[in-house]
């Protein structure tokens, strides 16, 4: 069962994933769940979008990617500058330490279940900080 969001007030999700096919599939799943999605292939492109788009409500980022920062660094910077943005971090290669995930952020290991991602976005308190 895939959870869906209220179509009257969809959140804008910034999806940051360097692997094109993974990004495409995740974007499709998020859109099917009712979110509006912006895509970026690395943290630097994501940062530019964040500066241009004050309507972004969620950052959903992979950890390992090229560029000047990884997903943990991006999430920490976003938490400092835009504390209202919800943070969901994912990786299939590393297990985070508690200090890697900003307060109120959530980590979901790959491969992830889209229902869990939707829950992390819409009701972060329903999941522990780090889930596998």
DSSP file (Angstrom, degrees, kcal/mol; ACC not computed):
  #  RESIDUE AA STRUCTURE BP1 BP2  ACC     N-H-->O    O-->H-N    N-H-->O    O-->H-N    TCO  KAPPA ALPHA  PHI   PSI    X-CA   Y-CA   Z-CA
    1    1 A X              0   0    0      0, 0.0     2,-0.5     0, 0.0   114,-0.1   0.000 360.0 360.0 360.0 128.1    0.0    0.0    0.0
    2    2 A X        -     0   0    0    112,-0.1     2,-0.1   113,-0.1   113,-0.1  -0.882 360.0-133.8-101.6 127.4    1.4    3.4   -1.0
    3    3 A X        -     0   0    0     -2,-0.5     2,-0.3     1,-0.0   115,-0.1  -0.435  21.8-155.3 -71.9 151.9    0.4    6.3    1.2
    4    4 A X        -     0   0    0     -2,-0.1     2,-0.2    30,-0.1    30,-0.2  -0.885   7.0-127.5-127.2 162.7   -0.7    9.5   -0.6
    5    5 A X        -     0   0    0     28,-2.5     2,-0.5    -2,-0.3     5,-0.1  -0.591  41.2 -80.2-104.3 167.3   -0.7   13.1    0.3
    6    6 A X    >   -     0   0    0      3,-0.2     3,-1.4    -2,-0.2    -1,-0.1  -0.545  35.5-151.2 -67.2 116.4   -3.5   15.7    0.2
    7    7 A X  G >  S+     0   0    0     -2,-0.5     3,-0.6     1,-0.3    -1,-0.2   0.704  91.3  66.1 -66.3 -17.7   -3.7   16.8   -3.4
    8    8 A X  G 3  S+     0   0    0      1,-0.2    -1,-0.3    -3,-0.0    -2,-0.1   0.752 117.4  21.9 -74.3 -22.4   -5.0   20.2   -2.3
    9    9 A X  G <  S-     0   0    0     -3,-1.4    -1,-0.2     2,-0.0    -3,-0.2  -0.413  80.5-179.5-142.4  64.2   -1.7   21.1   -0.7
   10   10 A X    <   -     0   0    0     -3,-0.6     2,-0.2    -5,-0.1    25,-0.1  -0.402  26.3-124.5 -69.0 140.5    1.1   19.0   -2.1
   11   11 A X        -     0   0    0     -2,-0.1    25,-2.2    46,-0.0     2,-0.7  -0.559  18.1-123.4 -78.7 146.7    4.6   19.5   -0.7
   12   12 A X  E     -ab  36  56A   0     43,-0.5    45,-2.5    -2,-0.2    46,-1.7  -0.852  29.7-161.3 -92.6 118.0    7.4   20.4   -3.1
   13   13 A X  E     -ab  37  58A   0     23,-3.2    25,-2.9    -2,-0.7     2,-0.8  -0.866  11.8-149.5-103.9 128.3   10.2   17.7   -2.6
   14   14 A X  E     -ab  38  59A   0     44,-3.2    46,-2.9    -2,-0.5     2,-0.6  -0.887  17.5-160.1 -94.8 112.3   13.7   18.4   -3.8
   15   15 A X  E     -ab  39  60A   0     23,-3.2    25,-2.4    -2,-0.8     2,-0.6  -0.840   6.4-169.3 -97.3 121.3   15.1   15.0   -4.8
   16   16 A X  E     +ab  40  61A   0     44,-2.7    46,-2.5    -2,-0.6     2,-0.3  -0.936  25.3 140.1-118.0 110.8   18.9   14.8   -4.9
   17   17 A X        -     0   0    0     23,-2.2    48,-0.1    -2,-0.6     6,-0.1  -0.958  37.8-157.4-152.9 126.4   20.3   11.6   -6.4
   18   18 A X  S    S+     0   0    0     46,-0.3     2,-0.8    -2,-0.3    23,-0.1   0.727  76.2  83.8 -82.0 -21.1   23.3   11.3   -8.7
   19   19 A X  S  > S-     0   0    0      1,-0.2     4,-2.7     2,-0.0     5,-0.2  -0.747  71.6-152.0 -86.9 113.6   22.2    8.0  -10.3
   20   20 A X  H  > S+     0   0    0     -2,-0.8     4,-2.5     1,-0.2    -1,-0.2   0.852  90.2  47.2 -55.5 -44.9   19.8    8.9  -13.1
   21   21 A X  H  > S+     0   0    0      2,-0.2     4,-2.4     1,-0.2    -1,-0.2   0.910 113.8  47.8 -67.1 -41.4   17.7    5.8  -13.1
   22   22 A X  H  > S+     0   0    0      2,-0.2     4,-2.6     1,-0.2     5,-0.2   0.917 112.7  50.0 -63.3 -42.9   17.3    5.7   -9.3
   23   23 A X  H  X S+     0   0    0     -4,-2.7     4,-2.7     2,-0.2    -2,-0.2   0.918 110.5  49.9 -61.5 -44.3   16.4    9.4   -9.4
   24   24 A X  H  X S+     0   0    0     -4,-2.5     4,-2.3    -5,-0.2    -2,-0.2   0.923 112.9  45.6 -61.3 -46.3   13.8    8.8  -12.2
   25   25 A X  H  X S+     0   0    0     -4,-2.4     4,-2.3     2,-0.2    -2,-0.2   0.912 114.3  48.1 -65.6 -42.2   12.2    5.9  -10.3
   26   26 A X  H  X S+     0   0    0     -4,-2.6     4,-2.6     2,-0.2     5,-0.2   0.913 111.3  50.6 -65.4 -41.6   12.1    7.8   -7.0
   27   27 A X  H  X S+     0   0    0     -4,-2.7     4,-2.6    -5,-0.2     5,-0.2   0.920 110.4  49.9 -61.6 -43.6   10.7   10.9   -8.7
   28   28 A X  H  X S+     0   0    0     -4,-2.3     4,-2.5    -5,-0.2    -1,-0.2   0.921 111.9  47.7 -60.5 -44.4    7.9    8.8  -10.3
   29   29 A X  H  X S+     0   0    0     -4,-2.3     4,-1.5     2,-0.2    -2,-0.2   0.908 112.6  48.7 -65.0 -41.5    7.1    7.2   -6.9
   30   30 A X  H  <>S+     0   0    0     -4,-2.6     5,-2.3     2,-0.2     4,-0.3   0.911 112.5  48.2 -64.7 -41.5    7.0   10.5   -5.2
   31   31 A X  H ><5S+     0   0    0     -4,-2.6     3,-1.4     1,-0.2    -2,-0.2   0.900 108.8  53.5 -65.6 -40.2    4.8   12.0   -7.9
   32   32 A X  H 3<5S+     0   0    0     -4,-2.5    -1,-0.2     1,-0.3    -2,-0.2   0.819 105.0  55.9 -62.5 -29.8    2.4    9.0   -7.7
   33   33 A X  T 3<5S-     0   0    0     -4,-1.5   -28,-2.5    -5,-0.2    -1,-0.3   0.540 128.7 -99.7 -79.4  -6.9    2.2    9.6   -4.0
   34   34 A X  T < 5S+     0   0    0     -3,-1.4    -3,-0.2     1,-0.3     2,-0.2   0.507  78.4 131.2 105.4   5.5    1.0   13.2   -4.7
   35   35 A X      < -     0   0    0     -5,-2.3     2,-0.4   -25,-0.1    -1,-0.3  -0.568  56.1-126.6 -87.3 153.7    4.1   15.3   -4.2
   36   36 A X  E     -a   12   0A   0    -25,-2.2   -23,-3.2    -2,-0.2     2,-0.4  -0.824  35.2-153.0 -89.6 141.2    5.5   17.8   -6.6
   37   37 A X  E     -a   13   0A   0     -2,-0.4     2,-0.4   -25,-0.2   -23,-0.2  -0.967  22.2-172.3-129.4 131.9    9.2   17.0   -7.3
   38   38 A X  E     -a   14   0A   0    -25,-2.9   -23,-3.2    -2,-0.4     2,-0.4  -0.913  23.2-146.6-108.3 145.7   12.3   19.0   -8.3
   39   39 A X  E     +a   15   0A   0     -2,-0.4     2,-0.3   -25,-0.2   -23,-0.2  -0.908  18.9 177.1-120.2 144.0   15.3   16.9   -9.2
   40   40 A X  E     -a   16   0A   0    -25,-2.4   -23,-2.2    -2,-0.4     3,-0.1  -0.994  23.0-150.1-140.1 143.9   19.1   17.6   -8.8
   41   41 A X  S    S+     0   0    0     -2,-0.3     2,-0.3   -25,-0.2    25,-0.3   0.551  80.8  10.6 -90.8  -9.2   22.0   15.3   -9.6
   42   42 A X  S  > S-     0   0    0     23,-0.1     4,-2.0   -25,-0.1     5,-0.1  -0.969  81.7 -97.7-158.8 171.3   24.3   16.6   -6.9
   43   43 A X  H  > S+     0   0    0     23,-0.6     4,-2.6    26,-0.5     5,-0.2   0.832 117.5  56.9 -66.6 -33.4   24.4   18.7   -3.8
   44   44 A X  H  > S+     0   0    0     22,-0.3     4,-1.8     2,-0.2    -1,-0.2   0.925 109.5  44.8 -65.4 -43.4   25.7   21.8   -5.6
   45   45 A X  H  > S+     0   0    0      1,-0.2     4,-2.0     2,-0.2    -1,-0.2   0.886 112.8  52.8 -65.2 -38.3   22.8   21.8   -8.0
   46   46 A X  H  X S+     0   0    0     -4,-2.0     4,-2.6     1,-0.2    -2,-0.2   0.914 106.0  53.0 -62.7 -42.7   20.4   21.2   -5.1
   47   47 A X  H  X S+     0   0    0     -4,-2.6     4,-2.1     1,-0.2    -1,-0.2   0.907 107.4  51.6 -61.0 -41.8   21.8   24.2   -3.2
   48   48 A X  H  X S+     0   0    0     -4,-1.8     4,-1.5     1,-0.2    -1,-0.2   0.921 111.0  48.0 -61.1 -42.9   21.2   26.4   -6.2
   49   49 A X  H  X S+     0   0    0     -4,-2.0     4,-2.3     1,-0.2    -2,-0.2   0.903 108.8  54.0 -64.2 -40.4   17.6   25.2   -6.4
   50   50 A X  H  < S+     0   0    0     -4,-2.6    -1,-0.2     1,-0.2    -2,-0.2   0.883 109.0  48.6 -61.0 -38.3   17.1   25.8   -2.7
   51   51 A X  H  < S+     0   0    0     -4,-2.1    -1,-0.2     1,-0.2    -2,-0.2   0.819 117.7  41.3 -70.3 -30.1   18.3   29.4   -3.1
   52   52 A X  H  < S+     0   0    0     -4,-1.5     2,-0.6     1,-0.2    -2,-0.2   0.729 112.2  54.7 -88.6 -24.1   16.0   30.0   -6.0
   53   53 A X    ><  +     0   0    0     -4,-2.3     3,-1.5    -5,-0.1    -1,-0.2  -0.820  50.1 175.6-121.5  92.0   12.9   28.2   -4.7
   54   54 A X  T 3  S+     0   0    0     -2,-0.6    -1,-0.1     1,-0.3    -4,-0.1   0.590  77.4  72.2 -69.6  -7.3   11.5   29.3   -1.3
   55   55 A X  T 3   +     0   0    0    -44,-0.0   -43,-0.5     2,-0.0     2,-0.3   0.449  65.1 118.5 -88.3   0.1    8.6   26.9   -1.8
   56   56 A X  E <   +b   12   0A   0     -3,-1.5   -43,-0.2    -6,-0.2     3,-0.1  -0.519  34.2 173.9 -67.4 128.3   10.7   23.7   -1.3
   57   57 A X  E     +     0   0A   0    -45,-2.5    29,-2.6    -2,-0.3     2,-0.4   0.598  58.8  36.8-110.4 -16.7    9.3   21.9    1.7
   58   58 A X  E     -bc  13  86A   0    -46,-1.7   -44,-3.2    27,-0.2     2,-0.5  -1.000  56.1-156.4-142.7 136.9   11.3   18.7    1.7
   59   59 A X  E     -bc  14  87A   0     27,-3.1    29,-2.9    -2,-0.4     2,-0.6  -0.974  12.6-178.2-109.3 120.5   14.8   17.6    0.9
   60   60 A X  E     +bc  15  88A   0    -46,-2.9   -44,-2.7    -2,-0.5     2,-0.4  -0.938  21.2 172.5-118.2 104.7   15.1   13.9    0.0
   61   61 A X  E     -bc  16  89A   0     27,-2.4    29,-2.7    -2,-0.6   -44,-0.2  -0.905  33.9-135.3-126.7 142.6   18.8   13.3   -0.6
   62   62 A X  E     - c   0  90A   0    -46,-2.5    29,-0.2    -2,-0.4     3,-0.1  -0.443  21.1-138.2 -75.1 161.4   21.2   10.4   -1.2
   63   63 A X  S    S+     0   0    0     27,-1.2     8,-2.3     8,-0.2     2,-0.6   0.918  82.5  60.8 -88.3 -54.4   24.5   10.5    0.7
   64   64 A X        +     0   0    0      6,-0.2   -46,-0.3     7,-0.1     2,-0.3  -0.668  69.4 124.8 -87.0 115.6   27.1    9.5   -1.8
   65   65 A X        -     0   0    0     -2,-0.6   -23,-0.1   -48,-0.1   -24,-0.0  -0.982  57.7 -94.1-160.3 160.1   27.4   11.8   -4.8
   66   66 A X  S    S+     0   0    0     -2,-0.3   -23,-0.6   -25,-0.3   -22,-0.3  -0.261  74.9  62.4 -72.9 166.2   29.9   13.9   -6.6
   67   67 A X  S    S-     0   0    0      1,-0.2    -2,-0.1   -25,-0.1     3,-0.0  -0.671 100.1 -45.6 116.2-169.3   30.5   17.6   -5.8
   68   68 A X  S    S+     0   0    0     -2,-0.2     2,-0.3     1,-0.1    -1,-0.2   0.601 117.3  22.9 -81.0 -11.9   31.6   19.7   -3.0
   69   69 A X        -     0   0    0     -3,-0.2   -26,-0.5     4,-0.0   -25,-0.2  -0.994  69.3-128.5-151.2 155.6   29.5   18.0   -0.3
   70   70 A X     >  -     0   0    0     -2,-0.3     4,-2.6   -27,-0.1    -6,-0.2  -0.348  45.0 -89.7 -92.9-178.4   27.7   14.7    0.4
   71   71 A X  H  > S+     0   0    0     -8,-2.3     4,-2.6     1,-0.2    -8,-0.2   0.840 125.7  53.1 -65.0 -34.5   24.1   14.3    1.4
   72   72 A X  H  > S+     0   0    0      2,-0.2     4,-2.4     1,-0.2    -1,-0.2   0.938 111.4  46.5 -64.2 -45.4   24.9   14.5    5.2
   73   73 A X  H  > S+     0   0    0      2,-0.2     4,-2.5     1,-0.2    -2,-0.2   0.925 112.9  49.9 -61.7 -44.4   26.7   17.8    4.6
   74   74 A X  H  X S+     0   0    0     -4,-2.6     4,-2.7     1,-0.2     5,-0.2   0.936 110.5  49.5 -59.5 -47.3   23.9   19.1    2.5
   75   75 A X  H  X S+     0   0    0     -4,-2.6     4,-2.6     1,-0.2    -1,-0.2   0.898 110.8  49.7 -61.3 -41.3   21.2   18.2    5.0
   76   76 A X  H  X S+     0   0    0     -4,-2.4     4,-1.8     2,-0.2    -1,-0.2   0.922 112.4  47.4 -63.6 -43.3   23.2   19.9    7.9
   77   77 A X  H  X S+     0   0    0     -4,-2.5     4,-2.3     1,-0.2     5,-0.3   0.902 112.7  48.9 -64.8 -40.7   23.6   23.1    5.8
   78   78 A X  H  X S+     0   0    0     -4,-2.7     4,-3.4     1,-0.2     7,-0.2   0.920 108.9  53.2 -64.4 -43.0   19.9   23.1    4.9
   79   79 A X  H  < S+     0   0    0     -4,-2.6    -1,-0.2     1,-0.2    -2,-0.2   0.868 112.3  45.8 -60.0 -36.8   18.9   22.5    8.5
   80   80 A X  H  < S+     0   0    0     -4,-1.8     3,-0.3    -5,-0.2    -1,-0.2   0.914 123.8  31.2 -71.8 -43.4   21.0   25.6    9.5
   81   81 A X  H  < S+     0   0    0     -4,-2.3     2,-0.3     1,-0.2    -2,-0.2   0.867 134.4  23.8 -86.9 -38.4   19.7   27.9    6.8
   82   82 A X    ><  +     0   0    0     -4,-3.4     3,-2.0    -5,-0.3    -1,-0.2  -0.652  65.0 171.8-128.2  74.3   16.2   26.7    6.2
   83   83 A X  T 3  S+     0   0    0     -3,-0.3    -1,-0.1    -2,-0.3    -4,-0.1   0.675  74.2  66.1 -62.7 -16.6   15.1   24.9    9.4
   84   84 A X  T 3  S+     0   0    0      2,-0.1     2,-0.3   -26,-0.0    -1,-0.3   0.683  79.2  98.7 -77.0 -17.4   11.5   24.6    8.2
   85   85 A X  S <  S-     0   0    0     -3,-2.0   -27,-0.2    -7,-0.2     2,-0.2  -0.563  76.2-128.5 -76.1 128.6   12.5   22.2    5.4
   86   86 A X  E     -c   58   0A   0    -29,-2.6   -27,-3.1    -2,-0.3     2,-0.5  -0.519  23.0-143.9 -75.0 143.8   11.9   18.5    6.3
   87   87 A X  E     +c   59   0A   0     17,-0.4    19,-1.9   -29,-0.2     2,-0.4  -0.943  23.7 171.9-120.5 125.8   14.9   16.3    5.8
   88   88 A X  E     -cd  60 106A   0    -29,-2.9   -27,-2.4    -2,-0.5     2,-0.4  -0.990  12.8-170.4-130.1 123.5   15.0   12.7    4.6
   89   89 A X  E     -cd  61 107A   0     17,-3.4    19,-2.8    -2,-0.4     2,-0.3  -0.884   4.3-175.5-116.2 143.1   18.4   11.1    3.9
   90   90 A X  E     +cd  62 108A   0    -29,-2.7   -27,-1.2    -2,-0.4     2,-0.3  -0.976   9.7 161.7-139.2 152.1   19.1    7.8    2.2
   91   91 A X  E     - d   0 109A   0     17,-0.8    19,-2.3    -2,-0.3     5,-0.1  -0.948  27.6-163.5-163.1 148.2   22.0    5.6    1.3
   92   92 A X  S    S+     0   0    0     -2,-0.3     3,-0.1    17,-0.2    17,-0.1   0.347  93.6  51.6-107.6   1.3   22.7    2.0    0.4
   93   93 A X  S    S+     0   0    0      1,-0.2     2,-0.3   -29,-0.0    16,-0.0   0.653 106.6  36.5-113.5 -21.6   26.4    2.2    1.1
   94   94 A X        -     0   0    0    -30,-0.0     2,-0.5     0, 0.0    -1,-0.2  -0.956  59.5-139.1-137.7 153.9   26.7    3.6    4.6
   95   95 A X        -     0   0    0     -2,-0.3    -3,-0.0    -3,-0.1     2,-0.0  -0.956  34.7-129.2-107.7 124.2   25.1    3.5    8.0
   96   96 A X        -     0   0    0     -2,-0.5     2,-0.3    -5,-0.1    11,-0.0  -0.322   6.4-129.6 -75.5 154.1   25.0    6.9    9.6
   97   97 A X    >>  -     0   0    0      1,-0.1     3,-2.3    -2,-0.0     4,-0.7  -0.682  36.9-104.5 -88.2 154.9   26.1    7.8   13.1
   98   98 A X  G >4 S+     0   0    0      1,-0.3     3,-0.8    -2,-0.3    -1,-0.1   0.834 121.5  56.8 -53.1 -34.4   23.4    9.7   15.1
   99   99 A X  G 34 S+     0   0    0      1,-0.2    -1,-0.3     3,-0.0     4,-0.1   0.663  94.7  68.5 -73.3 -13.6   25.4   13.0   14.6
  100  100 A X  G <4 S+     0   0    0     -3,-2.3     2,-0.6     1,-0.1    -1,-0.2   0.804  91.9  65.7 -72.0 -28.8   25.2   12.6   10.8
  101  101 A X  S << S-     0   0    0     -3,-0.8     3,-0.1    -4,-0.7    -1,-0.1  -0.844  88.7-126.0-100.7 120.6   21.5   13.2   10.7
  102  102 A X    >   -     0   0    0     -2,-0.6     3,-2.5     1,-0.1   -15,-0.1  -0.165  43.5 -76.5 -59.8 156.8   20.3   16.7   11.7
  103  103 A X  T 3  S+     0   0    0      1,-0.3    -1,-0.1    -4,-0.1     3,-0.1  -0.271 122.4  13.8 -51.7 138.2   17.7   17.0   14.5
  104  104 A X  T 3  S+     0   0    0      1,-0.3   -17,-0.4    -3,-0.1    -1,-0.3   0.391 102.7 121.6  70.3  -1.8   14.2   16.2   13.1
  105  105 A X    <   -     0   0    0     -3,-2.5     2,-0.4   -19,-0.1    -1,-0.3  -0.457  51.8-144.1 -82.6 164.2   15.8   14.6   10.0
  106  106 A X  E     -d   88   0A   0    -19,-1.9   -17,-3.4    -2,-0.1     2,-0.5  -0.986   4.3-153.3-131.1 141.8   15.2   11.0    9.1
  107  107 A X  E     -de  89 130A   0     22,-3.1    24,-2.7    -2,-0.4     2,-0.4  -0.962  11.4-175.3-113.8 130.7   17.6    8.4    7.5
  108  108 A X  E     -de  90 131A   0    -19,-2.8   -17,-0.8    -2,-0.5    24,-0.2  -0.990  21.8-131.3-126.6 122.4   16.1    5.5    5.4
  109  109 A X  E     -d   91   0A   0     22,-1.7     2,-0.3    -2,-0.4   -17,-0.2  -0.391  38.3 -82.5 -71.4 146.6   18.4    2.8    4.1
  110  110 A X  S    S+     0   0    0    -19,-2.3     2,-0.1     1,-0.1    -1,-0.1  -0.657 110.7  52.3 -85.2 150.2   18.2    1.7    0.5
  111  111 A X  S    S-     0   0    0     -2,-0.3     2,-0.3     1,-0.1    -1,-0.1   0.537  89.7-170.6 -72.3 138.7   16.5   -0.1   -1.0
  112  112 A X        -     0   0    0     -4,-0.1     2,-0.5    -2,-0.1    -2,-0.1  -0.658  25.6-125.1-103.7 156.1   13.6    1.9    0.6
  113  113 A X    >>  -     0   0    0     -2,-0.3     4,-1.7     1,-0.1     3,-0.8  -0.847  19.6-138.6 -93.2 127.6    9.9    1.3    0.7
  114  114 A X  H 3> S+     0   0    0     -2,-0.5     4,-2.9     1,-0.3     5,-0.2   0.822 102.0  60.8 -62.4 -30.6    8.1    4.3   -0.7
  115  115 A X  H 3> S+     0   0    0      1,-0.2     4,-2.2     2,-0.2    -1,-0.3   0.891 105.5  48.4 -61.6 -37.2    5.5    4.1    2.0
  116  116 A X  H <> S+     0   0    0     -3,-0.8     4,-2.3     2,-0.2    -2,-0.2   0.887 110.9  50.1 -69.3 -38.4    8.2    4.6    4.6
  117  117 A X  H  X S+     0   0    0     -4,-1.7     4,-1.9     2,-0.2    -2,-0.2   0.932 111.0  48.9 -63.7 -45.7    9.6    7.6    2.6
  118  118 A X  H  X S+     0   0    0     -4,-2.9     4,-3.0     1,-0.2     5,-0.3   0.912 111.3  50.1 -61.0 -42.3    6.1    9.1    2.4
  119  119 A X  H  X S+     0   0    0     -4,-2.2     4,-2.7     1,-0.2     7,-0.3   0.902 108.7  52.1 -62.6 -40.8    5.7    8.6    6.2
  120  120 A X  H  < S+     0   0    0     -4,-2.3     4,-0.2     1,-0.2    -1,-0.2   0.847 115.5  42.5 -63.6 -33.2    9.1   10.2    6.8
  121  121 A X  H  < S+     0   0    0     -4,-1.9     3,-0.4     2,-0.2    -2,-0.2   0.926 124.2  32.2 -78.3 -47.2    8.0   13.2    4.8
  122  122 A X  H  < S+     0   0    0     -4,-3.0    -3,-0.2     1,-0.2    -2,-0.2   0.793 137.4  16.1 -86.2 -28.6    4.4   13.6    6.0
  123  123 A X    ><  +     0   0    0     -4,-2.7     3,-2.5    -5,-0.3     4,-0.3  -0.531  63.9 172.7-145.1  71.6    4.8   12.5    9.6
  124  124 A X  G >  S+     0   0    0     -3,-0.4     3,-1.6     1,-0.3    -1,-0.1   0.798  77.3  64.6 -55.2 -31.5    8.5   12.4   10.6
  125  125 A X  G 3  S+     0   0    0      1,-0.3    -1,-0.3    -6,-0.1    -5,-0.1   0.675  88.6  70.6 -67.5 -14.6    7.6   11.6   14.3
  126  126 A X  G <  S+     0   0    0     -3,-2.5     2,-0.3    -7,-0.3    -1,-0.3   0.629  99.1  52.3 -77.0 -12.2    6.2    8.3   13.2
  127  127 A X  S <  S-     0   0    0     -3,-1.6     4,-0.1    -4,-0.3     2,-0.0  -0.903  88.8-109.0-123.1 150.6    9.6    6.9   12.4
  128  128 A X        -     0   0    0     -2,-0.3   -21,-0.2     1,-0.1     3,-0.1  -0.297  40.6-104.0 -66.5 164.2   12.9    6.7   14.3
  129  129 A X  S    S+     0   0    0      1,-0.2   -22,-3.1   -23,-0.1     2,-0.5   0.896 110.7  33.5 -57.3 -42.7   15.7    9.0   13.3
  130  130 A X  E    S+e  107   0A   0    -24,-0.2     2,-0.3   -22,-0.0    -1,-0.2  -0.970  74.3 173.9-121.4 121.8   17.5    6.1   11.6
  131  131 A X  E      e  108   0A   0    -24,-2.7   -22,-1.7    -2,-0.5    -4,-0.0  -0.937 360.0 360.0-126.1 150.2   15.6    3.2    9.9
  132  132 A X              0   0    0     -2,-0.3   -24,-0.1   -24,-0.2    -1,-0.1   0.396 360.0 360.0-110.8 360.0   16.8    0.3    7.9
